[in-house]
């Protein structure tokens, strides 16, 4: 049975308990459900054969069981492992103190500008189908990389650090 990771947009310990999300995914018929960190990362097995079906089932279960839904973007674990192994960051000169983040899209879309795009220490380096690879250096202005990503791709996205993606792929 295929294993997936669901990346939920906007989840934090303040607005969703991971134990409730786990039960919710189990009620949707997913098995071997595990949450990773407390930021809306759910790893599970599913008999569903399409990512779109997995996303629909997860969102329907959240609406039914939690009374609210979080925008869900799913990926097969195998696809995440291939992405990690390919390591698109290796092709770029990334500062040692830069954070690497991956932004996930449901559907491929073209950026508003040609890549790379840079703003106040944040740089969108590359895109591979439905993943956007960004680096940023911490700034006193906060997470300017999110402003950059939303200007280029809109707000129907969800972003994780490279390290979190690796943890999810191993879970």
Backbone as a chain_set.jsonl record, in Angstrom:
{"seq": "XXXXXXXXXXXXXXXXXXXXXXXXXXXXXXXXXXXXXXXXXXXXXXXXXXXXXXXXXXXXXXXXXXXXXXXXXXXXXXXXXXXXXXXXXXXXXXXXXXXXXXXXXXXXXXXXXXXXXXXXXXXXXXXXXXXXXXXXXXXXXXXXXXXXXXXXXXXXXXXXXXXXXXXXXXX", "coords": {"N": [[0.855, -1.18, 0.0], [0.625, 2.202, -0.864], [2.596, 4.812, 0.664], [2.11, 7.997, 2.059], [2.682, 11.543, 2.53], [0.957, 14.089, 4.079], [0.864, 17.486, 3.867], [-0.237, 19.981, 5.769], [-1.686, 23.135, 5.491], [-1.189, 25.926, 7.563], [-1.379, 24.777, 10.122], [-0.814, 24.612, 13.584], [0.369, 24.065, 16.959], [-1.41, 25.561, 18.384], [-3.857, 25.634, 17.057], [-4.627, 23.083, 16.318], [-4.644, 19.848, 17.544], [-2.26, 17.297, 17.428], [-2.92, 14.659, 17.997], [-5.662, 14.653, 17.504], [-5.687, 15.176, 14.763], [-4.443, 12.844, 13.886], [-6.366, 10.865, 14.599], [-8.412, 11.739, 12.96], [-7.379, 11.281, 10.36], [-7.21, 8.529, 10.495], [-9.918, 7.921, 10.636], [-10.606, 8.498, 8.076], [-9.874, 6.299, 6.729], [-7.202, 5.832, 6.365], [-4.1, 4.196, 7.119], [-1.585, 3.185, 9.563], [-0.943, 5.7, 10.616], [0.847, 8.612, 11.36], [1.976, 11.503, 13.031], [4.25, 14.154, 12.343], [6.406, 16.226, 13.976], [4.876, 19.265, 15.186], [3.405, 20.617, 13.308], [1.493, 20.098, 11.356], [2.075, 17.842, 9.684], [1.423, 14.832, 8.305], [1.865, 11.419, 8.11], [1.147, 8.468, 6.349], [-0.44, 5.374, 5.281], [-2.245, 4.588, 2.321], [-4.971, 3.284, 0.478], [-5.799, 4.67, -1.703], [-5.173, 5.661, -5.026], [-4.498, 8.014, -6.204], [-3.034, 11.224, -5.75], [-4.727, 13.414, -5.592], [-7.136, 12.236, -4.756], [-6.389, 11.348, -2.204], [-5.916, 13.847, -0.962], [-8.518, 14.974, -1.081], [-9.988, 13.112, 0.492], [-8.71, 13.419, 2.983], [-9.248, 16.139, 3.593], [-12.06, 16.091, 3.659], [-12.485, 14.401, 5.846], [-11.366, 15.945, 7.907], [-13.111, 18.15, 7.88], [-15.484, 16.881, 8.648], [-14.787, 15.613, 11.14], [-13.333, 17.487, 12.656], [-14.61, 19.836, 12.313], [-13.576, 21.801, 10.821], [-11.285, 22.583, 8.174], [-8.002, 22.054, 6.88], [-6.003, 23.304, 4.345], [-4.756, 20.925, 2.196], [-1.914, 19.338, 0.975], [-0.618, 16.645, -0.622], [1.962, 14.175, -0.927], [3.492, 11.304, -2.395], [5.577, 9.232, -0.408], [7.726, 8.019, -1.678], [8.204, 9.755, -3.842], [9.061, 12.021, -2.464], [11.44, 11.057, -1.38], [12.966, 10.682, -3.716], [13.154, 13.346, -4.537], [14.655, 14.436, -2.435], [17.009, 12.985, -2.708], [17.835, 13.907, -5.237], [18.413, 16.564, -4.652], [18.156, 19.57, -5.389], [19.216, 21.917, -4.402], [21.957, 21.638, -4.373], [23.008, 22.521, -6.761], [23.332, 25.199, -6.532], [24.913, 28.133, -5.158], [24.656, 28.257, -1.995], [24.416, 30.172, 0.887], [26.115, 29.374, 3.947], [24.689, 29.917, 6.299], [22.088, 29.978, 5.479], [18.626, 29.13, 5.369], [16.934, 26.359, 4.06], [14.018, 25.893, 2.201], [11.095, 24.163, 1.122], [8.424, 24.635, -0.988], [5.183, 23.526, -1.526], [2.952, 22.836, -4.157], [-0.401, 22.217, -5.293], [-1.067, 21.951, -7.989], [0.921, 22.275, -10.937], [2.28, 25.494, -11.658], [3.141, 28.496, -13.332], [5.657, 30.792, -12.279], [5.193, 34.238, -11.276], [7.257, 35.805, -12.111], [10.394, 35.411, -13.846], [12.598, 32.832, -12.753], [15.815, 32.85, -11.106], [14.258, 34.498, -8.284], [14.594, 37.242, -6.147], [14.48, 38.724, -2.867], [15.2, 40.794, -0.276], [17.162, 39.053, 1.035], [15.957, 36.616, 0.674], [15.58, 33.984, -1.641], [14.115, 32.555, -4.405], [15.058, 29.742, -5.884], [14.645, 27.592, -7.71], [12.28, 25.549, -9.523], [10.509, 22.542, -9.589], [8.308, 20.871, -11.207], [5.847, 20.58, -9.093], [7.02, 21.637, -6.869], [8.757, 24.141, -5.098], [11.855, 25.617, -4.63], [13.509, 27.308, -2.191], [15.744, 29.603, -0.602], [16.747, 31.317, 2.355], [18.065, 33.953, 4.333], [17.974, 34.61, 7.705], [16.087, 37.422, 8.797], [15.592, 40.657, 10.29], [13.118, 41.535, 9.637], [11.442, 39.399, 9.672], [9.755, 36.455, 8.306], [10.316, 36.991, 5.31], [10.536, 35.463, 3.079], [8.152, 34.101, 2.716], [6.409, 36.082, 1.819], [7.617, 36.628, -0.618], [7.278, 34.123, -1.932], [4.453, 33.959, -2.012], [3.866, 36.205, -3.61], [4.95, 35.344, -6.0], [3.688, 32.858, -6.52], [1.137, 32.732, -5.392], [-1.269, 32.078, -2.706], [-2.186, 29.501, -2.241], [-0.53, 27.338, -1.214], [1.891, 25.386, 0.592], [4.548, 25.38, 2.925], [7.637, 23.899, 3.918], [10.544, 23.311, 5.925], [13.638, 22.118, 4.585], [14.783, 20.208, 6.223], [12.548, 19.307, 7.685], [11.066, 18.13, 5.631], [12.766, 16.002, 5.028], [12.602, 14.552, 7.465], [9.892, 13.826, 7.407], [9.836, 12.152, 5.143], [11.246, 9.996, 6.104], [9.672, 8.993, 8.113]], "CA": [[0.0, 0.0, 0.0], [1.47, 3.396, -0.939], [2.737, 5.671, 1.838], [2.009, 9.401, 1.689], [2.788, 12.607, 3.523], [0.053, 15.222, 3.873], [1.352, 18.737, 4.43], [-1.436, 20.785, 6.012], [-1.369, 24.564, 5.584], [-1.708, 26.709, 8.676], [-1.528, 24.031, 11.372], [0.14, 24.85, 14.667], [-0.157, 23.488, 18.199], [-2.462, 26.432, 18.922], [-5.147, 25.476, 16.396], [-4.949, 21.679, 16.057], [-3.872, 18.855, 18.294], [-1.786, 16.255, 16.522], [-3.681, 13.437, 18.27], [-6.95, 14.792, 16.81], [-5.414, 14.994, 13.336], [-4.166, 11.418, 13.676], [-7.661, 10.17, 14.623], [-9.133, 12.192, 11.782], [-6.848, 10.557, 9.204], [-7.616, 7.129, 10.647], [-11.344, 7.823, 10.297], [-10.702, 8.599, 6.615], [-9.488, 5.009, 6.173], [-5.756, 5.736, 6.221], [-3.529, 3.317, 8.14], [-0.231, 3.484, 10.034], [-0.912, 7.168, 10.644], [1.823, 9.179, 12.29], [2.238, 12.927, 12.809], [5.668, 14.5, 12.454], [6.491, 17.559, 14.552], [3.544, 19.749, 15.555], [3.088, 21.663, 12.334], [0.609, 19.647, 10.29], [2.675, 16.856, 8.781], [0.824, 13.543, 8.631], [2.392, 10.358, 7.264], [0.157, 7.388, 6.437], [-0.653, 4.503, 4.131], [-3.571, 4.788, 1.739], [-5.279, 2.489, -0.713], [-6.082, 5.599, -2.8], [-4.106, 5.613, -6.02], [-4.155, 9.343, -6.722], [-2.775, 12.242, -4.741], [-5.946, 14.232, -5.478], [-8.091, 11.499, -3.924], [-5.869, 11.407, -0.834], [-6.175, 15.205, -0.464], [-9.976, 15.124, -0.881], [-10.407, 12.295, 1.645], [-8.181, 14.034, 4.21], [-9.991, 17.374, 3.87], [-13.43, 15.723, 4.033], [-12.438, 13.867, 7.208], [-11.15, 17.079, 8.822], [-14.358, 18.922, 7.95], [-16.448, 16.063, 9.402], [-14.355, 15.281, 12.498], [-12.793, 18.634, 13.385], [-15.451, 21.003, 12.083], [-12.798, 22.736, 10.008], [-10.343, 21.892, 7.312], [-6.737, 22.703, 6.56], [-5.619, 23.056, 2.956], [-3.909, 19.74, 2.233], [-1.124, 18.976, -0.197], [-0.023, 15.34, -0.332], [2.988, 13.627, -1.816], [3.954, 9.958, -2.051], [6.885, 9.215, 0.26], [8.757, 7.684, -2.678], [8.512, 10.976, -4.603], [9.861, 12.878, -1.585], [12.786, 10.469, -1.296], [13.659, 11.003, -4.975], [13.431, 14.779, -4.513], [15.751, 14.631, -1.48], [18.216, 12.427, -3.323], [18.233, 14.794, -6.336], [18.92, 17.765, -3.98], [18.308, 20.699, -6.312], [20.014, 22.978, -3.773], [23.381, 21.405, -4.63], [23.411, 23.228, -7.977], [23.397, 26.631, -6.25], [25.81, 28.598, -4.107], [23.774, 28.594, -0.885], [25.193, 30.573, 2.064], [26.122, 28.38, 5.027], [23.683, 30.232, 7.313], [20.768, 30.074, 4.851], [17.633, 28.072, 5.578], [16.372, 25.816, 2.826], [12.605, 25.559, 2.346], [10.4, 23.637, -0.048], [7.023, 25.009, -1.042], [4.442, 22.538, -2.29], [1.762, 23.265, -4.893], [-1.242, 21.1, -5.739], [-0.958, 21.88, -9.445], [2.026, 23.103, -11.446], [1.933, 26.822, -12.182], [4.293, 29.316, -13.667], [5.851, 31.927, -11.373], [4.851, 35.556, -11.81], [8.487, 36.32, -12.718], [11.374, 34.389, -14.183], [13.475, 32.446, -11.648], [15.585, 33.047, -9.672], [13.654, 35.737, -7.817], [15.208, 37.556, -4.865], [13.932, 39.845, -2.105], [15.67, 40.955, 1.107], [17.831, 37.875, 1.581], [15.246, 35.392, 0.296], [15.764, 33.738, -3.066], [13.513, 31.368, -5.008], [16.11, 29.259, -6.769], [14.222, 26.682, -8.774], [10.984, 24.888, -9.406], [10.493, 21.233, -10.23], [6.916, 20.441, -11.302], [4.962, 21.186, -8.088], [7.828, 22.018, -5.713], [9.527, 25.37, -5.258], [13.007, 25.537, -3.745], [13.859, 28.656, -1.763], [16.663, 29.774, 0.52], [16.678, 32.657, 2.943], [18.883, 34.262, 5.5], [17.084, 35.25, 8.686], [16.036, 38.872, 8.685], [14.818, 41.287, 11.357], [11.761, 41.757, 9.135], [10.668, 38.165, 9.766], [9.804, 35.513, 7.181], [10.045, 37.65, 4.031], [10.472, 34.467, 2.014], [6.742, 33.765, 2.46], [5.883, 37.16, 0.973], [8.182, 36.389, -1.94], [6.616, 32.944, -2.502], [3.052, 34.288, -2.316], [3.855, 37.108, -4.771], [5.31, 34.593, -7.203], [2.872, 31.667, -6.768], [-0.164, 32.782, -4.739], [-1.292, 31.6, -1.319], [-2.605, 28.102, -2.14], [0.729, 26.602, -1.128], [2.35, 25.165, 1.961], [6.008, 25.385, 2.922], [8.33, 23.194, 4.991], [11.999, 23.343, 5.819], [14.252, 20.945, 3.972], [14.956, 19.216, 7.289], [11.238, 18.721, 7.982], [10.736, 17.23, 4.516], [13.563, 14.782, 5.234], [12.003, 13.815, 8.584], [8.625, 13.247, 6.952], [10.128, 11.071, 4.216], [11.767, 8.855, 6.871], [8.705, 8.552, 9.147]], "C": [[0.895, 1.235, 0.0], [1.453, 4.217, 0.351], [2.81, 7.118, 1.355], [2.37, 10.299, 2.861], [1.769, 13.672, 3.126], [0.659, 16.41, 4.606], [0.142, 19.658, 4.547], [-1.038, 22.242, 6.214], [-1.996, 25.161, 6.838], [-1.891, 25.977, 9.99], [-0.426, 24.422, 12.341], [-0.432, 24.209, 15.923], [-1.307, 24.315, 18.805], [-3.825, 26.174, 18.279], [-5.505, 24.033, 16.032], [-4.045, 20.776, 16.877], [-3.496, 17.717, 17.34], [-2.543, 14.944, 16.76], [-5.038, 13.478, 17.574], [-6.763, 14.623, 15.305], [-5.166, 13.521, 13.017], [-5.473, 10.631, 13.631], [-8.483, 10.502, 13.377], [-8.673, 11.422, 10.537], [-7.197, 9.07, 9.292], [-9.084, 6.952, 10.278], [-11.573, 7.941, 8.79], [-10.291, 7.299, 5.935], [-7.996, 4.858, 5.919], [-5.2, 4.889, 7.363], [-2.09, 3.727, 8.455], [0.016, 4.99, 10.031], [0.04, 7.639, 11.729], [1.932, 10.669, 11.983], [3.723, 13.178, 13.051], [5.757, 15.963, 12.847], [5.067, 18.03, 14.871], [3.078, 20.823, 14.585], [2.29, 21.159, 11.149], [1.249, 18.769, 9.247], [2.146, 15.494, 9.195], [1.31, 12.522, 7.61], [1.492, 9.144, 7.453], [0.193, 6.525, 5.182], [-2.065, 4.733, 3.633], [-3.767, 3.861, 0.549], [-5.578, 3.38, -1.93], [-4.9, 5.618, -3.752], [-3.765, 6.976, -6.598], [-3.965, 10.306, -5.559], [-4.025, 13.088, -4.525], [-6.994, 13.538, -4.612], [-7.665, 11.516, -2.453], [-6.184, 12.77, -0.219], [-7.66, 15.417, -0.169], [-10.448, 14.363, 0.349], [-9.938, 12.917, 2.96], [-8.984, 15.28, 4.57], [-11.429, 17.08, 4.274], [-13.473, 15.199, 5.464], [-12.22, 14.98, 8.235], [-12.433, 17.892, 8.979], [-15.372, 18.186, 8.82], [-16.05, 15.932, 10.876], [-13.876, 16.469, 13.318], [-13.673, 19.871, 13.261], [-14.728, 22.111, 11.34], [-11.834, 21.935, 9.154], [-9.078, 22.728, 7.149], [-6.386, 22.318, 5.132], [-4.537, 21.986, 2.953], [-3.209, 19.522, 0.905], [-0.386, 17.693, 0.162], [1.022, 14.973, -1.373], [3.263, 12.18, -1.409], [5.343, 10.043, -1.413], [7.986, 8.922, -0.748], [9.162, 8.905, -3.503], [9.361, 11.928, -3.764], [11.29, 12.354, -1.481], [13.593, 10.768, -2.554], [14.043, 12.476, -5.017], [14.629, 15.066, -3.596], [17.066, 14.14, -2.085], [18.734, 13.331, -4.453], [18.842, 16.097, -5.819], [19.208, 18.925, -4.942], [19.124, 21.847, -5.72], [21.494, 22.856, -4.108], [23.892, 22.162, -5.855], [23.617, 24.726, -7.76], [24.399, 26.921, -5.141], [24.929, 29.117, -2.967], [24.627, 28.987, 0.318], [25.052, 29.555, 3.204], [25.039, 28.649, 6.064], [22.265, 30.326, 6.748], [19.903, 28.87, 5.218], [17.129, 27.646, 4.213], [14.911, 25.463, 3.097], [12.052, 25.066, 1.016], [8.943, 24.057, 0.075], [6.327, 24.041, -1.981], [3.202, 23.176, -2.907], [0.913, 22.034, -5.195], [-1.076, 20.871, -7.229], [0.237, 22.712, -9.894], [1.5, 24.465, -11.894], [3.207, 27.605, -12.402], [4.434, 30.451, -12.655], [5.499, 33.238, -12.069], [6.052, 36.198, -12.508], [9.399, 35.144, -13.046], [12.273, 34.099, -12.969], [14.923, 32.605, -12.053], [15.0, 34.433, -9.382], [14.214, 35.999, -6.425], [14.55, 38.763, -4.22], [14.472, 39.789, -0.68], [16.244, 39.687, 1.732], [17.115, 36.563, 1.315], [15.363, 35.224, -1.211], [15.068, 32.447, -3.478], [14.486, 30.917, -6.086], [15.577, 28.51, -7.974], [12.84, 26.133, -8.486], [11.089, 23.572, -10.149], [9.064, 20.71, -10.156], [6.038, 21.164, -10.279], [5.701, 21.514, -6.789], [8.669, 23.233, -6.061], [10.638, 25.337, -4.21], [13.53, 26.936, -3.464], [14.911, 28.581, -0.665], [16.467, 31.174, 1.066], [17.629, 32.746, 4.108], [17.955, 35.006, 6.452], [17.223, 36.764, 8.634], [15.261, 39.445, 9.863], [13.364, 41.544, 10.937], [10.91, 40.497, 9.18], [10.753, 37.328, 8.495], [9.434, 36.15, 5.84], [9.961, 36.648, 2.885], [9.027, 34.079, 1.709], [6.08, 34.832, 1.595], [6.356, 36.964, -0.457], [7.471, 35.227, -2.636], [5.174, 33.276, -2.897], [2.936, 35.263, -3.48], [4.089, 36.334, -6.067], [4.312, 33.486, -7.545], [1.473, 31.704, -6.153], [-0.115, 32.151, -3.359], [-1.777, 30.165, -1.167], [-1.386, 27.194, -2.216], [0.941, 26.229, 0.335], [3.85, 24.907, 1.913], [6.558, 24.649, 4.134], [9.826, 23.383, 4.822], [12.472, 22.045, 5.18], [14.413, 19.832, 5.005], [13.631, 18.543, 7.649], [10.82, 17.76, 6.879], [11.502, 15.925, 4.665], [12.989, 13.928, 6.358], [10.706, 13.125, 8.164], [8.858, 12.055, 6.023], [10.632, 9.82, 4.932], [10.726, 8.255, 7.815], [7.887, 7.351, 8.693]], "O": [[1.835, 1.307, 0.791], [0.433, 4.305, 1.036], [3.484, 7.424, 0.372], [2.364, 9.879, 4.018], [1.726, 14.101, 1.973], [0.931, 16.348, 5.805], [-0.435, 20.066, 3.539], [-0.154, 22.544, 7.016], [-3.168, 24.934, 7.137], [-2.514, 26.521, 10.902], [0.74, 24.545, 11.967], [-1.607, 23.844, 15.944], [-2.071, 23.819, 19.633], [-4.852, 26.466, 18.892], [-6.583, 23.788, 15.489], [-2.825, 20.939, 16.889], [-4.318, 17.247, 16.554], [-2.781, 14.195, 15.812], [-5.518, 12.447, 17.101], [-7.59, 13.995, 14.644], [-5.63, 13.016, 11.995], [-5.674, 9.82, 12.727], [-9.163, 9.641, 12.819], [-9.503, 10.966, 9.75], [-7.451, 8.429, 8.271], [-9.456, 5.946, 9.674], [-12.618, 7.529, 8.286], [-10.349, 7.194, 4.71], [-7.565, 3.87, 5.324], [-5.769, 4.867, 8.455], [-1.468, 4.5, 7.727], [1.024, 5.481, 9.523], [0.039, 7.137, 12.853], [1.976, 11.062, 10.818], [4.361, 12.501, 13.856], [5.249, 16.837, 12.144], [4.139, 17.222, 14.819], [2.445, 21.804, 14.975], [2.386, 21.715, 10.054], [0.996, 18.93, 8.053], [2.391, 15.047, 10.315], [1.186, 12.727, 6.403], [1.114, 8.818, 8.578], [0.777, 6.898, 4.164], [-2.971, 5.033, 4.41], [-2.87, 3.673, -0.273], [-5.606, 2.893, -3.06], [-3.748, 5.594, -3.318], [-2.84, 7.089, -7.402], [-4.638, 10.217, -4.532], [-4.343, 13.441, -3.39], [-7.669, 14.193, -3.817], [-8.5, 11.682, -1.564], [-6.662, 12.846, 0.913], [-8.018, 15.973, 0.869], [-11.213, 14.892, 1.156], [-10.685, 12.94, 3.939], [-9.362, 15.46, 5.728], [-11.968, 17.757, 5.15], [-14.397, 15.518, 6.214], [-12.82, 14.961, 9.309], [-12.795, 18.275, 10.091], [-16.048, 18.806, 9.641], [-16.884, 16.119, 11.761], [-13.996, 16.465, 14.544], [-13.508, 20.837, 14.006], [-15.226, 23.233, 11.247], [-11.605, 20.75, 9.396], [-9.102, 23.953, 7.268], [-6.464, 21.149, 4.756], [-3.518, 22.124, 3.631], [-3.837, 19.522, -0.154], [0.377, 17.655, 1.127], [0.97, 15.401, -2.526], [3.268, 11.859, -0.221], [6.18, 10.839, -1.839], [9.064, 9.513, -0.68], [10.339, 9.069, -3.826], [10.274, 12.569, -4.284], [12.241, 13.135, -1.493], [14.782, 11.075, -2.466], [15.13, 12.823, -5.479], [15.51, 15.851, -3.948], [18.098, 14.803, -1.981], [19.945, 13.497, -4.604], [19.701, 16.677, -6.483], [20.362, 19.213, -5.259], [19.668, 22.663, -6.464], [22.21, 23.857, -4.127], [25.091, 22.415, -5.967], [24.024, 25.442, -8.675], [24.689, 26.068, -4.302], [24.51, 30.274, -2.975], [25.483, 28.207, 0.735], [23.992, 28.957, 3.389], [24.515, 27.706, 6.657], [21.34, 30.713, 7.463], [20.392, 27.748, 5.356], [16.922, 28.473, 3.325], [14.598, 24.816, 4.096], [12.479, 25.491, -0.058], [8.311, 23.858, 1.113], [6.804, 23.766, -3.082], [2.498, 23.953, -2.262], [1.443, 20.932, -5.336], [-0.959, 19.732, -7.68], [0.533, 23.744, -9.293], [0.403, 24.565, -12.443], [4.217, 27.39, -11.732], [3.43, 31.014, -12.218], [5.507, 33.327, -13.297], [5.883, 37.035, -13.394], [9.189, 34.026, -12.576], [12.66, 35.019, -12.247], [15.239, 32.504, -13.239], [15.216, 35.393, -10.123], [14.301, 35.081, -5.61], [14.12, 39.696, -4.897], [14.217, 38.824, 0.041], [15.852, 39.298, 2.832], [17.614, 35.502, 1.691], [15.261, 36.192, -1.966], [15.388, 31.373, -2.967], [14.709, 31.618, -7.073], [15.991, 28.751, -9.108], [12.312, 26.236, -7.378], [11.693, 23.502, -11.22], [8.662, 20.16, -9.131], [5.533, 22.25, -10.564], [5.08, 21.652, -5.735], [9.215, 23.345, -7.158], [10.383, 25.06, -3.038], [13.94, 27.656, -4.374], [14.962, 27.619, 0.101], [16.075, 32.093, 0.347], [17.949, 31.758, 4.769], [17.239, 35.921, 6.047], [18.312, 37.308, 8.453], [14.361, 38.787, 10.384], [12.493, 41.745, 11.783], [9.753, 40.53, 8.76], [11.69, 37.464, 7.708], [8.363, 35.88, 5.297], [9.383, 36.944, 1.84], [8.706, 33.76, 0.565], [5.271, 34.507, 0.726], [5.58, 37.118, -1.4], [7.104, 35.338, -3.806], [4.727, 32.916, -3.986], [1.996, 35.16, -4.267], [3.493, 36.639, -7.1], [4.1, 33.194, -8.722], [0.692, 30.779, -6.376], [0.946, 31.737, -2.893], [-1.78, 29.648, -0.049], [-1.23, 26.399, -3.143], [0.229, 26.718, 1.212], [4.356, 24.292, 0.974], [6.021, 24.756, 5.236], [10.315, 23.59, 3.711], [11.793, 21.019, 5.231], [14.205, 18.658, 4.7], [13.598, 17.337, 7.893], [10.279, 16.69, 7.16], [10.94, 14.851, 4.449], [12.898, 12.708, 6.22], [10.46, 11.975, 8.528], [8.147, 11.054, 6.113], [10.467, 8.709, 4.43], [10.887, 7.122, 8.269], [7.038, 6.864, 9.44]]}, "num_chains": 1, "name": "protein.A"}
